[in-house]
Amino acid sequence: MTSHYGRHRFTTYWRVEQDLNRELIKYMRGDTSAGGVNDPAGGIDHYIHSYYEDIEPVYRERIFKLGV
């Protein structure tokens, strides 16, 4: 396991699984508060990995239904 893997894993864990506030996650990761000039989100979205299991319930609830 590398520190880079840990950055991906815990960013996903805190944001997707624990629904922690983006600013708290950036603080724990040691990110700058303003983000980069070309990336105002601070790069955090590049480290979040969502999977079908994460979105399936919301997807099934909100998908357009044809009523057939």
N, C-alpha and C positions, 0 to 999 in steps of 0.2 A: 504494500500500500504506500502510495506517495502522498506528499502534501497536496499535490495538484488534484489527485483523486478525492482527498478529503474535502477540498474546497468545493468540488462539484457535489459530493454526497451530502455535506451538511448544508449547503445552500439550498439544495432540493428539499432536504428534510425540514429545515426551518420554514421555508416558504410554502411548499406544497402540503406537507404532512401536518405541520404545526400551525400554519397560517399566521406566522409571525409578521409583524410590520416590516416593510421593506427597509425603512431607515434603521431599525434595530439590527437587521441582518447585515446591512452595510457596515454598521458600527462594529459588530462582532468580527466581520471579515477584515476589518482594517481599511475599508475603502474610504476615499475622500468623500466628504459630504456633498460636494457639487457635481461629482462625476467628471467625465472627460469632456473636452470641447466637442468632439465628434460623437460622443455617447453620453447624453445627459442622464441616462439611467445608471451610469456607473459600471456597466458591464455585468451587472448581476443577472440579467436575463440570459446571458450566454452560459451561465453555470447551472441553470434550472433545467431539469429533465423530467418531463411529465410523460406518463404512460397511459395507455387506454384505460387501465383500471382506475386511474386517478380521475378521469373525466366521464366514464361510462354513465354513472347515475344522472349527472347533470345533462349530459347529451341526450339520454333517453327521455328525460323529463321535458326538455325544451325543444326537441326536434319537431319540425313541422309535420303534422299528421294529416294524411290525405283523407281520412274518414271513409276508407273503402271497406 
